[in-house]
Amino acid sequence: MKTIVISASPNKVGLTNTCVETCVKALEKQNHEVETICLNNFNIKKCEACGPRGWGICLEEHKCRIKDDDFSLLQEKINSFEAIILISPVYFWEMSESAKTFLDRFRRCEAFNGKSSLIGRPIICIAAAGGSGNGTKECLASMSILAHFLKLKVIDYIDVTKANVEDKKGQMIKSVMKLVDLVELKDEEE
């Protein structure tokens, strides 16, 4: 099993990083291949909503016409994994700007691709709210919309705050175990 953990925080320490480390350790404990990427470490331009009615080649060719950034590399990388864990800090009750910028383009390229390798792929969505701890539900709602349009199989939505992080670590580990079991079952069926 290959799982990609996508983080969208500019910080190397903190709540989002704690979530990343918890998930990675749980996967490694099961001897599963895991790779982490932090979207903040990539050059990702915003969607230009190009073409007629705001659709460029993304609708038909399932790729983006913008070539001078890291989007295509990330799209290809994510498509090569069997499972996804998406972790974003909560900024203004939403996913971080780096997550929104990348995922807006990713959704446009993959959402209406009936042959997408993402269809049915398991995902765990985690919203990590430092500060006041507010906005996790709204952030997870955005992740839910993304999962719906990409036809991903959501294993869990996890809302993490400074006040509940220790309790939520257990939920993250259980969700990772469900994800592992689901992928292993799928591999056995194939």
C-alpha positions as CSV (number, residue, x, y, z in Angstrom):
1,M,0.0,0.0,0.0
2,K,1.2,3.5,-0.8
3,T,-0.3,6.4,1.0
4,I,0.4,10.1,0.4
5,V,0.0,12.5,3.3
6,I,-0.7,15.9,1.9
7,S,0.0,18.8,4.3
8,A,-0.8,22.4,3.7
9,S,0.9,24.3,6.5
10,P,3.8,26.6,6.3
11,N,4.9,25.6,9.8
12,K,7.4,22.8,10.6
13,V,6.0,22.4,14.1
14,G,2.6,22.8,15.5
15,L,-0.8,21.2,15.4
16,T,-0.9,20.3,11.7
17,N,2.6,18.8,11.9
18,T,1.5,16.8,15.0
19,C,-1.4,15.3,12.8
20,V,1.1,14.5,10.0
21,E,3.5,12.8,12.4
22,T,0.7,10.8,14.0
23,C,-0.6,9.5,10.7
24,V,2.8,8.7,9.3
25,K,3.8,6.8,12.4
26,A,0.6,4.8,12.3
27,L,1.2,3.9,8.7
28,E,4.9,3.0,9.2
29,K,3.9,0.8,12.2
30,Q,1.9,-1.2,9.6
31,N,4.9,-1.4,7.3
32,H,3.1,0.6,4.6
33,E,4.9,2.9,2.2
34,V,4.1,6.5,3.0
35,E,5.2,9.8,1.5
36,T,4.5,13.3,2.8
37,I,4.3,16.4,0.8
38,C,3.8,19.9,2.0
39,L,2.0,22.1,-0.6
40,N,3.8,25.2,0.8
41,N,7.0,23.8,-0.6
42,F,5.8,23.9,-4.2
43,N,5.2,26.6,-6.7
44,I,1.5,26.4,-7.4
45,K,-0.3,29.1,-9.4
46,K,-4.0,29.9,-9.0
47,C,-6.6,28.6,-11.5
48,E,-7.1,31.0,-14.3
49,A,-10.6,29.7,-15.2
50,C,-9.4,29.9,-18.8
51,G,-11.3,28.9,-22.0
52,P,-15.0,29.1,-22.8
53,R,-17.2,29.4,-19.7
54,G,-14.1,29.1,-17.5
55,W,-13.1,25.6,-18.7
56,G,-9.8,25.1,-20.4
57,I,-8.2,21.8,-21.3
58,C,-8.9,20.6,-17.7
59,L,-12.4,19.5,-18.6
60,E,-11.5,17.3,-21.6
61,E,-7.8,16.5,-21.2
62,H,-7.8,16.4,-17.4
63,K,-4.6,18.4,-17.1
64,C,-3.9,22.1,-16.6
65,R,-2.6,24.4,-19.4
66,I,-0.3,26.2,-16.9
67,K,3.1,24.6,-17.3
68,D,5.5,26.8,-15.4
69,D,4.7,25.6,-11.9
70,D,4.6,22.3,-10.0
71,F,0.9,21.4,-10.4
72,S,1.4,18.7,-13.0
73,L,4.1,17.0,-11.0
74,L,1.9,16.9,-7.9
75,Q,-1.2,15.8,-9.9
76,E,0.8,12.8,-11.3
77,K,2.3,12.0,-7.9
78,I,-1.1,12.0,-6.1
79,N,-2.6,9.8,-8.8
80,S,0.1,7.2,-8.2
81,F,-0.9,6.5,-4.6
82,E,-3.5,4.1,-3.3
83,A,-4.7,6.2,-0.4
84,I,-4.7,9.9,0.6
85,I,-4.6,11.7,3.9
86,L,-5.3,15.4,3.5
87,I,-4.4,17.6,6.5
88,S,-4.9,21.4,6.5
89,P,-4.6,24.0,9.1
90,V,-7.8,26.1,9.4
91,Y,-7.4,29.7,8.3
92,F,-10.5,31.9,8.5
93,W,-12.7,28.7,8.8
94,E,-11.3,27.3,5.5
95,M,-8.4,25.2,4.3
96,S,-5.1,27.0,4.0
97,E,-4.4,29.2,0.9
98,S,-1.9,26.7,-0.4
99,A,-4.5,23.8,-0.1
100,K,-7.2,25.9,-1.8
101,T,-4.9,27.0,-4.6
102,F,-3.8,23.5,-5.4
103,L,-7.1,21.7,-4.8
104,D,-9.1,24.2,-6.9
105,R,-7.0,23.2,-10.0
106,F,-6.8,19.5,-9.0
107,R,-10.6,19.3,-8.7
108,R,-11.1,20.9,-12.1
109,C,-8.7,18.4,-13.8
110,E,-10.0,15.3,-12.0
111,A,-13.7,15.8,-11.1
112,F,-15.2,15.0,-14.5
113,N,-12.7,12.4,-15.5
114,G,-14.6,9.2,-15.6
115,K,-11.3,7.3,-16.0
116,S,-9.6,8.9,-13.0
117,S,-7.5,6.6,-10.9
118,L,-8.8,8.5,-7.9
119,I,-12.4,7.2,-8.2
120,G,-13.1,5.2,-5.0
121,R,-9.8,5.9,-3.5
122,P,-9.8,6.2,0.3
123,I,-9.1,9.5,1.9
124,I,-8.9,10.8,5.5
125,C,-9.6,14.5,5.9
126,I,-8.2,16.4,8.9
127,A,-8.7,20.0,9.8
128,A,-6.3,21.3,12.4
129,A,-7.4,24.6,14.1
130,G,-4.9,26.3,16.4
131,G,-5.7,29.6,17.9
132,S,-9.4,29.7,18.9
133,G,-10.0,26.2,17.6
134,N,-13.0,27.5,15.5
135,G,-13.7,26.6,11.9
136,T,-12.9,22.9,11.8
137,K,-16.4,21.9,10.8
138,E,-16.5,24.5,7.9
139,C,-13.0,23.4,6.8
140,L,-14.1,19.8,6.8
141,A,-17.2,20.7,4.8
142,S,-14.9,22.1,2.1
143,M,-12.9,18.8,2.1
144,S,-16.2,16.9,1.9
145,I,-17.2,18.8,-1.3
146,L,-13.7,18.0,-2.8
147,A,-14.1,14.3,-1.9
148,H,-17.6,14.3,-3.5
149,F,-16.5,15.7,-6.8
150,L,-13.4,13.5,-6.9
151,K,-15.5,10.5,-6.0
152,L,-13.2,9.6,-3.2
153,K,-14.2,7.2,-0.4
154,V,-14.0,9.1,2.8
155,I,-12.8,7.1,5.8
156,D,-13.1,9.8,8.3
157,Y,-13.4,13.6,8.9
158,I,-11.3,14.6,11.9
159,D,-11.5,18.0,13.6
160,V,-8.4,18.7,15.7
161,T,-7.9,21.6,18.0
162,K,-5.3,22.4,20.7
163,A,-7.9,21.4,23.3
164,N,-8.6,17.9,21.8
165,V,-5.4,16.9,20.0
166,E,-4.5,14.1,22.4
167,D,-8.0,12.5,22.1
168,K,-7.9,12.9,18.3
169,K,-4.6,11.1,18.0
170,G,-6.4,7.9,18.8
171,Q,-9.1,8.7,16.2
172,M,-6.4,9.4,13.6
173,I,-4.7,6.0,14.3
174,K,-8.1,4.1,14.1
175,S,-8.9,5.9,10.9
176,V,-5.5,5.0,9.4
177,M,-6.1,1.4,10.4
178,K,-9.5,1.5,8.5
179,L,-7.7,3.0,5.5
180,V,-5.0,0.3,5.6
181,D,-7.6,-2.5,5.9
182,L,-9.7,-1.1,3.0
183,V,-6.7,-0.9,0.7
184,E,-5.4,-4.3,1.7
185,L,-8.9,-5.8,1.0
186,K,-9.0,-4.1,-2.4
187,D,-5.5,-5.5,-3.2
188,E,-6.6,-9.0,-2.3
189,E,-9.7,-8.7,-4.5
190,E,-7.5,-7.7,-7.5
